[in-house]
Amino acid sequence: MVKNHPMTEEAPLPIPGLKQKTEVPSLWTRPKNARAVYVLAHGAGTGMRHSFLDGFAEALHERQIATFRFDFPYRAAGKKVPDRAPTLEATVAAAVARAHVLAPDLPLFAGGKSMGGRMTAQWLARASVADTQTPVRGLIFLGFPLHPPKKPSVARAECLYDCPVPMLFLQGSRDALADLKLLHGVLTRLGERATLHEIPDADHSFAQLKRQPPPTGGMLAHLADTSVTFMATHAIGGPS
Protein backbone atom coordinates (compact mmCIF):
# COMPACT_ATOMS: atom_id res chain seq x y z
CA MET A 1 0.00 0.00 0.00
CA VAL A 2 1.03 3.57 -0.55
CA LYS A 3 1.49 4.21 3.19
CA ASN A 4 4.63 2.06 3.04
CA HIS A 5 5.84 3.47 -0.25
CA PRO A 6 9.45 4.75 -0.10
CA MET A 7 8.22 8.13 -1.34
CA THR A 8 5.86 8.49 1.62
CA GLU A 9 6.76 10.83 4.46
CA GLU A 10 5.05 10.73 7.84
CA ALA A 11 5.19 13.86 9.97
CA PRO A 12 3.18 15.66 12.66
CA LEU A 13 0.81 18.34 11.42
CA PRO A 14 0.35 21.29 13.82
CA ILE A 15 -3.12 22.84 13.80
CA PRO A 16 -3.01 26.61 14.42
CA GLY A 17 -5.93 28.49 15.90
CA LEU A 18 -7.07 25.97 18.51
CA LYS A 19 -7.17 26.73 22.24
CA GLN A 20 -4.75 23.91 23.03
CA LYS A 21 -1.61 23.06 21.10
CA THR A 22 -2.62 20.23 18.82
CA GLU A 23 -0.71 18.05 16.37
CA VAL A 24 -2.01 15.18 14.30
CA PRO A 25 -0.17 12.59 12.18
CA SER A 26 -0.06 13.04 8.42
CA LEU A 27 1.09 11.10 5.36
CA TRP A 28 2.57 12.77 2.28
CA THR A 29 3.26 10.90 -0.94
CA ARG A 30 4.52 12.50 -4.15
CA PRO A 31 5.15 10.24 -7.15
CA LYS A 32 7.63 11.04 -9.88
CA ASN A 33 6.22 13.38 -12.53
CA ALA A 34 3.31 14.33 -10.25
CA ARG A 35 0.52 16.19 -12.04
CA ALA A 36 -1.56 17.39 -9.08
CA VAL A 37 -2.01 16.97 -5.33
CA TYR A 38 -5.15 15.83 -3.51
CA VAL A 39 -5.72 16.56 0.20
CA LEU A 40 -7.64 13.47 1.30
CA ALA A 41 -9.64 13.64 4.54
CA HIS A 42 -11.06 10.54 6.21
CA GLY A 43 -14.64 9.74 7.21
CA ALA A 44 -16.16 9.89 10.69
CA GLY A 45 -15.64 6.24 11.58
CA THR A 46 -12.23 5.68 10.04
CA GLY A 47 -8.76 7.22 9.93
CA MET A 48 -6.17 8.15 7.35
CA ARG A 49 -4.84 4.56 7.25
CA HIS A 50 -8.19 2.95 6.51
CA SER A 51 -7.93 0.32 3.77
CA PHE A 52 -10.22 2.29 1.45
CA LEU A 53 -8.08 5.43 1.73
CA ASP A 54 -4.90 3.38 1.40
CA GLY A 55 -6.18 1.82 -1.79
CA PHE A 56 -7.49 5.08 -3.22
CA ALA A 57 -4.24 6.90 -2.46
CA GLU A 58 -2.29 4.07 -4.10
CA ALA A 59 -4.50 4.25 -7.19
CA LEU A 60 -3.90 8.00 -7.41
CA HIS A 61 -0.17 7.48 -6.91
CA GLU A 62 -0.14 5.12 -9.90
CA ARG A 63 -1.73 7.94 -11.90
CA GLN A 64 0.89 10.54 -10.89
CA ILE A 65 -1.27 12.26 -8.27
CA ALA A 66 0.33 13.23 -4.95
CA THR A 67 -1.76 12.80 -1.80
CA PHE A 68 -1.73 14.39 1.63
CA ARG A 69 -3.61 12.46 4.30
CA PHE A 70 -4.09 13.26 7.97
CA ASP A 71 -6.05 12.24 11.06
CA PHE A 72 -8.52 14.56 12.70
CA PRO A 73 -7.68 15.27 16.39
CA TYR A 74 -10.33 12.95 17.83
CA ARG A 75 -8.98 10.08 15.78
CA ALA A 76 -5.39 10.85 16.72
CA ALA A 77 -6.48 10.79 20.38
CA GLY A 78 -8.12 7.37 19.98
CA LYS A 79 -11.67 8.71 20.36
CA LYS A 80 -14.70 7.63 18.34
CA VAL A 81 -16.81 10.78 18.49
CA PRO A 82 -15.74 13.45 15.98
CA ASP A 83 -14.58 16.87 17.11
CA ARG A 84 -16.83 19.88 16.70
CA ALA A 85 -16.92 21.47 13.27
CA PRO A 86 -14.53 24.38 14.03
CA THR A 87 -11.80 21.93 15.05
CA LEU A 88 -12.40 19.71 12.03
CA GLU A 89 -12.35 22.72 9.70
CA ALA A 90 -9.16 24.06 11.30
CA THR A 91 -7.53 20.69 10.67
CA VAL A 92 -8.52 20.78 7.01
CA ALA A 93 -7.14 24.31 6.73
CA ALA A 94 -3.81 23.19 8.21
CA ALA A 95 -3.64 20.18 5.87
CA VAL A 96 -4.33 22.26 2.76
CA ALA A 97 -1.70 24.82 3.81
CA ARG A 98 0.89 22.09 4.43
CA ALA A 99 0.18 20.37 1.10
CA HIS A 100 0.55 23.69 -0.71
CA VAL A 101 3.91 24.29 0.98
CA LEU A 102 5.06 20.78 0.06
CA ALA A 103 4.00 21.12 -3.58
CA PRO A 104 3.55 24.78 -4.55
CA ASP A 105 4.11 23.82 -8.18
CA LEU A 106 1.13 21.44 -8.37
CA PRO A 107 -2.57 22.20 -8.83
CA LEU A 108 -4.22 21.40 -5.49
CA PHE A 109 -7.53 19.63 -4.98
CA ALA A 110 -9.19 18.73 -1.69
CA GLY A 111 -12.06 16.73 -0.26
CA GLY A 112 -12.33 13.21 1.03
CA LYS A 113 -14.58 10.44 2.27
CA SER A 114 -17.97 11.35 3.70
CA MET A 115 -17.49 13.64 6.73
CA GLY A 116 -13.98 14.57 5.60
CA GLY A 117 -15.33 15.88 2.30
CA ARG A 118 -18.14 17.74 4.00
CA MET A 119 -15.78 19.44 6.48
CA THR A 120 -13.52 20.41 3.60
CA ALA A 121 -16.47 22.07 1.89
CA GLN A 122 -17.49 23.86 5.08
CA TRP A 123 -13.96 25.19 5.57
CA LEU A 124 -13.69 26.37 1.96
CA ALA A 125 -17.12 28.01 2.11
CA ARG A 126 -16.17 29.98 5.22
CA ALA A 127 -12.83 30.95 3.71
CA SER A 128 -14.53 32.12 0.54
CA VAL A 129 -17.14 34.17 2.40
CA ALA A 130 -14.31 35.76 4.39
CA ASP A 131 -12.48 36.43 1.10
CA THR A 132 -9.52 34.35 2.28
CA GLN A 133 -7.21 33.21 -0.50
CA THR A 134 -6.82 29.42 -0.83
CA PRO A 135 -4.95 27.28 -3.36
CA VAL A 136 -7.84 24.85 -3.88
CA ARG A 137 -8.73 24.33 -7.55
CA GLY A 138 -11.59 21.92 -6.96
CA LEU A 139 -13.32 19.59 -4.50
CA ILE A 140 -13.71 15.83 -4.88
CA PHE A 141 -16.26 14.12 -2.63
CA LEU A 142 -16.10 10.38 -2.05
CA GLY A 143 -19.70 9.97 -0.97
CA PHE A 144 -20.98 13.37 0.16
CA PRO A 145 -23.09 12.82 3.33
CA LEU A 146 -26.10 14.94 2.38
CA HIS A 147 -28.11 13.80 5.41
CA PRO A 148 -28.15 11.17 8.20
CA PRO A 149 -29.56 7.73 7.30
CA LYS A 150 -33.39 7.74 6.96
CA LYS A 151 -33.50 11.51 7.59
CA PRO A 152 -33.58 13.05 4.10
CA SER A 153 -32.66 16.72 4.05
CA VAL A 154 -30.54 19.20 2.11
CA ALA A 155 -29.46 21.27 5.11
CA ARG A 156 -25.89 19.95 4.89
CA ALA A 157 -25.65 21.23 1.33
CA GLU A 158 -25.78 24.90 2.36
CA CYS A 159 -21.99 25.13 2.54
CA LEU A 160 -21.66 24.00 -1.07
CA TYR A 161 -23.31 27.11 -2.46
CA ASP A 162 -20.50 29.28 -1.07
CA CYS A 163 -17.74 27.10 -2.56
CA PRO A 164 -16.51 28.94 -5.69
CA VAL A 165 -14.64 26.01 -7.24
CA PRO A 166 -15.66 23.02 -9.40
CA MET A 167 -16.92 20.01 -7.46
CA LEU A 168 -16.98 16.30 -8.31
CA PHE A 169 -19.49 14.10 -6.48
CA LEU A 170 -18.63 10.39 -6.58
CA GLN A 171 -21.84 8.89 -5.29
CA GLY A 172 -23.33 5.41 -5.01
CA SER A 173 -26.92 5.06 -6.19
CA ARG A 174 -27.80 3.21 -2.95
CA ASP A 175 -26.04 5.65 -0.63
CA ALA A 176 -28.19 5.86 2.51
CA LEU A 177 -26.62 9.24 3.33
CA ALA A 178 -27.58 10.89 0.05
CA ASP A 179 -31.02 10.63 -1.48
CA LEU A 180 -30.18 11.04 -5.16
CA LYS A 181 -33.38 12.97 -5.92
CA LEU A 182 -32.39 15.53 -3.29
CA LEU A 183 -28.79 15.54 -4.46
CA HIS A 184 -29.87 16.20 -8.04
CA GLY A 185 -31.73 19.27 -6.81
CA VAL A 186 -28.62 20.51 -5.04
CA LEU A 187 -26.48 19.96 -8.12
CA THR A 188 -28.99 21.78 -10.30
CA ARG A 189 -28.66 24.80 -8.03
CA LEU A 190 -24.85 24.54 -8.15
CA GLY A 191 -24.99 24.58 -11.93
CA GLU A 192 -21.77 24.20 -13.91
CA ARG A 193 -19.69 24.00 -10.74
CA ALA A 194 -21.00 20.50 -10.00
CA THR A 195 -20.34 17.15 -11.68
CA LEU A 196 -22.05 13.96 -10.51
CA HIS A 197 -20.56 10.55 -11.20
CA GLU A 198 -23.07 7.96 -10.07
CA ILE A 199 -21.92 4.41 -9.24
CA PRO A 200 -24.76 1.97 -10.00
CA ASP A 201 -26.00 -0.13 -7.06
CA ALA A 202 -23.20 1.13 -4.78
CA ASP A 203 -23.70 2.09 -1.14
CA HIS A 204 -21.95 4.76 0.94
CA SER A 205 -18.80 2.63 1.05
CA PHE A 206 -18.96 2.00 -2.72
CA ALA A 207 -19.80 -1.67 -2.22
CA GLN A 208 -22.02 -2.85 -5.07
CA LEU A 209 -24.76 -5.45 -5.21
CA LYS A 210 -23.64 -8.75 -6.70
CA ARG A 211 -25.98 -8.28 -9.65
CA GLN A 212 -23.97 -5.26 -10.79
CA PRO A 213 -20.80 -5.99 -12.82
CA PRO A 214 -17.84 -4.27 -11.13
CA PRO A 215 -16.09 -1.43 -12.97
CA THR A 216 -13.22 -2.41 -15.23
CA GLY A 217 -10.07 -2.59 -13.13
CA GLY A 218 -11.99 -2.49 -9.84
CA MET A 219 -13.83 0.18 -7.89
CA LEU A 220 -10.79 2.05 -6.57
CA ALA A 221 -9.26 2.29 -10.03
CA HIS A 222 -12.58 3.54 -11.41
CA LEU A 223 -12.88 6.21 -8.71
CA ALA A 224 -9.27 7.24 -9.26
CA ASP A 225 -9.66 7.46 -13.05
CA THR A 226 -12.77 9.62 -12.70
CA SER A 227 -11.02 11.86 -10.18
CA VAL A 228 -7.93 12.27 -12.36
CA THR A 229 -10.06 13.21 -15.36
CA PHE A 230 -11.74 15.88 -13.23
CA MET A 231 -8.36 17.15 -12.01
CA ALA A 232 -6.99 17.32 -15.53
CA THR A 233 -10.02 19.29 -16.67
CA HIS A 234 -9.67 21.86 -13.90
CA ALA A 235 -5.89 21.94 -13.36
CA ILE A 236 -5.43 25.16 -15.33
CA GLY A 237 -6.82 28.37 -13.92
CA GLY A 238 -8.65 28.89 -10.64
CA PRO A 239 -7.17 30.13 -7.36
CA SER A 240 -3.39 30.31 -7.05
Protein Blocks (a to p, Z undefined) as FASTA:
>chain_A
ZZlgfkbccdddddehiabdcdddddddddehiabdcdddddfklcfkbfklmmmmmmmm
mnopacdddddfklmnopabdcdfklmmmmmmmmmmmmmmmmmmbccdeddehjlmmmmm
mmmmmmmmnopacfbfbdcdehiafbaehiacfklmmmmmmpcbdcdddddfklckbcfk
lmmmmmmmnmmmpccdddehiafkopacfklccdehijklmmmmmmmmmmmmmmggcjZZ
